[in-house]
Amino acid sequence: MSEEYDVIVFGAGVAGLWIGNRLTQAGYNVIVIEKETLGGSQTMASQGMIHGGQKYLLQGIVTEHAAAAARMPPRWQASIEGRGEVDLTSVEVLSETQVMWPAGSLLTRGAVRAAAARVNAECRRIEKNNYPEPLRLHKLQGAVYGLPEKVLDVRSLVLALARDLDGRILRGEITDLNRAGAVTISGRSLRARLIVFAAGAGNEQALRMLGIGQRLTQRRPLRQVMVRPLPYALFGHGIATGAQPRVTVTSHAIGAGKYVWYLGGGVAEKGAKMETAAALRFAASELERIFPAISWDEKEWATWYGERAEPLDEKGRLPAAPVVHQWGCVLFGWPTKLTFVPALSDAVLKRLGGISPSLKSPPPRLPPAELGVYPWEAASWQTLP
């Protein structure tokens, strides 16, 4: 006989854990299944930035994506303060703000100024004596702006969301699925009134199991670059003239007052088209140009390569908001960005329809999902010739 639950959530990244928390608070009997590690494959590799939309305004247009993102930081703030929909009071905030600075030609001054003026009225120009140390070291041609957008320690975020799901986050692999809510996980037959996939690339496998022939997802390759040790932290976006930052930097303590810089933006997207050695040389060249006052000799370098699984956009762009599809009792959701996770949980709860909490089967006897590691903890580091 099948073990029965109100809801089974697949994916123990931030999206799946947030959904699991909200369903549990509403009284539903929920289990969360993760194929790999707690934190998933994409969450632990994210930069932890709670975007409010400014970095998506670099072409001077208020896009749907930017407008939707602007509504998200207050919801995260409420949860961090203990008055929101989930309890994030234990989450470590790496930085209360992010910065935008010109990292290119004179034309970038206008791009930074325009982005700062739109969507979020709390974006403020920073006085030079308050610049982050890496930006004080050299003469910037243009203003630096502070964004009221937090950067979170992702591991502490995962642990905070896992706390109230203790004993219900399990490791298992799906081998069978149907639209009526029956699923086989690691040889165990389970049934749920609603099955929710928030599993990134794992959503694609489940869609194939259901025989869904239409294309619903896209992949965005990234090669995040890491460099260490740096003596100071930086959180923000170096802006050039394109539609994305030239580089996005977050910083993570590695002991003895040193940091690893974790690089996204154009460095990650362009580097994804290169082999590792070429990507590292490209990243080093970019940092030397953007931060000429910093010595990049005797640094160690590494990369994390992955493909961000996203909902399909016909033009290949990042969708403007979370996306949800449903077939029978099976629902598929993608937040599109970390900042949209609360909005994805709203969309899932709306799909519950007339399902009321009722089933009380205990969690199945599956092993617990173990906590994942950061890319810089598992990386193979090297020096550049």
CORJOBEL-V795153 format. One record per pair of residues at least 6 apart in sequence whose C-alpha atoms are under 6 Angstrom apart, sorted by the first residue. I is the first residue (numbers start at 1). J is the second residue. D is the distance in whole Angstrom. If there is no record, write none. Layout:
i = (I & I)
j = (J & J)
d = (D & D)
//
This chain:
i = (2 & 2 & 3 & 4 & 4 & 4 & 5 & 5 & 5 & 6 & 6 & 6 & 6 & 6 & 7 & 7 & 7 & 7 & 8 & 8 & 8 & 8 & 9 & 9 & 9 & 9 & 10 & 10 & 10 & 10 & 10 & 11 & 11 & 11 & 11 & 12 & 12 & 12 & 12 & 13 & 13 & 13 & 15 & 16 & 17 & 19 & 27 & 28 & 29 & 31 & 32 & 33 & 33 & 33 & 34 & 35 & 35 & 35 & 37 & 37 & 37 & 37 & 38 & 38 & 38 & 38 & 39 & 39 & 44 & 48 & 48 & 48 & 49 & 50 & 50 & 50 & 51 & 51 & 52 & 52 & 53 & 53 & 53 & 54 & 56 & 57 & 58 & 58 & 58 & 59 & 64 & 65 & 78 & 79 & 79 & 79 & 80 & 80 & 81 & 82 & 88 & 91 & 91 & 92 & 93 & 94 & 94 & 94 & 95 & 95 & 96 & 97 & 97 & 97 & 97 & 98 & 98 & 98 & 98 & 98 & 99 & 99 & 99 & 99 & 100 & 100 & 100 & 100 & 100 & 101 & 101 & 101 & 102 & 102 & 102 & 102 & 103 & 103 & 103 & 103 & 104 & 108 & 108 & 109 & 116 & 123 & 123 & 124 & 124 & 125 & 125 & 126 & 126 & 137 & 138 & 169 & 170 & 170 & 170 & 170 & 171 & 171 & 171 & 172 & 172 & 173 & 173 & 174 & 174 & 175 & 176 & 176 & 177 & 179 & 179 & 179 & 180 & 181 & 181 & 181 & 181 & 182 & 182 & 183 & 183 & 194 & 195 & 196 & 196 & 197 & 197 & 198 & 200 & 201 & 216 & 216 & 217 & 217 & 217 & 218 & 218 & 218 & 219 & 219 & 219 & 220 & 220 & 221 & 221 & 221 & 222 & 222 & 222 & 222 & 222 & 222 & 223 & 223 & 223 & 223 & 223 & 224 & 224 & 224 & 224 & 224 & 225 & 225 & 225 & 226 & 226 & 226 & 226 & 226 & 227 & 227 & 227 & 227 & 228 & 228 & 228 & 229 & 229 & 229 & 230 & 230 & 231 & 233 & 234 & 234 & 235 & 235 & 236 & 236 & 237 & 237 & 237 & 238 & 238 & 238 & 239 & 239 & 240 & 245 & 246 & 246 & 247 & 247 & 247 & 247 & 248 & 248 & 248 & 249 & 249 & 250 & 250 & 251 & 251 & 251 & 252 & 252 & 253 & 271 & 300 & 300 & 300 & 301 & 301 & 302 & 310 & 313 & 322 & 322 & 322 & 322 & 323 & 323 & 324 & 324 & 325 & 325 & 335 & 335)
j = (189 & 190 & 190 & 190 & 191 & 192 & 29 & 192 & 359 & 28 & 29 & 192 & 193 & 359 & 30 & 192 & 194 & 195 & 30 & 31 & 32 & 195 & 32 & 195 & 196 & 197 & 32 & 33 & 197 & 198 & 199 & 33 & 34 & 198 & 199 & 34 & 38 & 39 & 40 & 39 & 40 & 43 & 341 & 198 & 161 & 345 & 357 & 357 & 360 & 168 & 169 & 169 & 170 & 171 & 171 & 171 & 172 & 173 & 369 & 370 & 371 & 372 & 369 & 370 & 371 & 372 & 158 & 372 & 374 & 151 & 152 & 154 & 151 & 149 & 150 & 339 & 149 & 339 & 69 & 70 & 66 & 69 & 70 & 115 & 66 & 115 & 111 & 115 & 243 & 243 & 320 & 320 & 84 & 86 & 87 & 88 & 88 & 89 & 89 & 89 & 160 & 156 & 157 & 153 & 152 & 151 & 152 & 153 & 150 & 151 & 150 & 147 & 148 & 149 & 150 & 146 & 147 & 149 & 235 & 236 & 145 & 146 & 147 & 236 & 144 & 145 & 236 & 237 & 238 & 144 & 238 & 239 & 108 & 109 & 238 & 239 & 238 & 239 & 240 & 290 & 240 & 240 & 241 & 142 & 123 & 146 & 147 & 145 & 146 & 144 & 145 & 144 & 145 & 293 & 293 & 368 & 366 & 367 & 368 & 369 & 367 & 368 & 369 & 185 & 186 & 185 & 186 & 184 & 185 & 184 & 183 & 184 & 183 & 328 & 329 & 330 & 329 & 191 & 192 & 193 & 329 & 190 & 191 & 189 & 190 & 329 & 330 & 331 & 332 & 203 & 332 & 333 & 309 & 309 & 311 & 312 & 310 & 311 & 312 & 310 & 311 & 312 & 307 & 308 & 309 & 307 & 308 & 272 & 306 & 307 & 268 & 269 & 272 & 305 & 306 & 307 & 268 & 271 & 272 & 304 & 305 & 263 & 264 & 268 & 303 & 304 & 263 & 302 & 303 & 261 & 262 & 301 & 302 & 303 & 260 & 261 & 300 & 301 & 260 & 299 & 300 & 258 & 259 & 260 & 258 & 259 & 258 & 251 & 250 & 251 & 249 & 250 & 248 & 249 & 245 & 247 & 248 & 245 & 246 & 247 & 245 & 246 & 246 & 265 & 265 & 266 & 264 & 265 & 266 & 267 & 263 & 264 & 265 & 262 & 263 & 261 & 262 & 259 & 260 & 261 & 259 & 260 & 259 & 279 & 381 & 382 & 383 & 381 & 382 & 381 & 336 & 319 & 334 & 335 & 336 & 344 & 333 & 334 & 332 & 333 & 331 & 332 & 341 & 344)
d = (5 & 5 & 5 & 6 & 5 & 6 & 6 & 5 & 5 & 6 & 5 & 5 & 5 & 6 & 5 & 5 & 5 & 6 & 6 & 5 & 6 & 5 & 5 & 6 & 5 & 6 & 6 & 5 & 5 & 6 & 6 & 6 & 5 & 5 & 4 & 5 & 5 & 6 & 6 & 4 & 5 & 5 & 5 & 5 & 6 & 5 & 6 & 5 & 6 & 5 & 5 & 6 & 5 & 6 & 5 & 6 & 5 & 5 & 5 & 5 & 6 & 5 & 5 & 5 & 4 & 6 & 6 & 6 & 6 & 5 & 5 & 6 & 4 & 6 & 6 & 5 & 6 & 6 & 5 & 4 & 4 & 5 & 5 & 5 & 6 & 5 & 5 & 6 & 5 & 6 & 5 & 4 & 4 & 6 & 5 & 5 & 5 & 5 & 6 & 6 & 6 & 5 & 5 & 5 & 5 & 5 & 5 & 6 & 6 & 5 & 5 & 5 & 5 & 5 & 5 & 6 & 5 & 6 & 5 & 5 & 6 & 4 & 6 & 4 & 6 & 5 & 6 & 5 & 6 & 5 & 5 & 6 & 6 & 6 & 6 & 5 & 5 & 5 & 5 & 6 & 5 & 5 & 5 & 5 & 6 & 6 & 5 & 5 & 5 & 6 & 4 & 6 & 5 & 6 & 6 & 6 & 6 & 6 & 4 & 5 & 6 & 5 & 5 & 6 & 5 & 5 & 5 & 6 & 4 & 6 & 5 & 5 & 4 & 5 & 5 & 6 & 6 & 5 & 5 & 6 & 5 & 6 & 4 & 6 & 5 & 5 & 5 & 5 & 6 & 6 & 5 & 5 & 5 & 5 & 6 & 5 & 6 & 4 & 4 & 5 & 6 & 5 & 6 & 6 & 5 & 5 & 5 & 6 & 6 & 4 & 5 & 5 & 5 & 6 & 6 & 6 & 5 & 6 & 5 & 6 & 4 & 6 & 6 & 5 & 6 & 5 & 5 & 6 & 4 & 6 & 5 & 6 & 5 & 6 & 6 & 5 & 6 & 5 & 5 & 6 & 5 & 6 & 5 & 6 & 6 & 5 & 5 & 5 & 6 & 6 & 5 & 5 & 6 & 5 & 6 & 6 & 4 & 6 & 6 & 5 & 5 & 5 & 6 & 5 & 6 & 5 & 6 & 5 & 5 & 6 & 6 & 5 & 5 & 6 & 5 & 6 & 5 & 6 & 6 & 5 & 5 & 5 & 4 & 5 & 6 & 5 & 5 & 5 & 5 & 5 & 6 & 6 & 6 & 4 & 6 & 5 & 6 & 5 & 6 & 4 & 6 & 5 & 5 & 6)
//
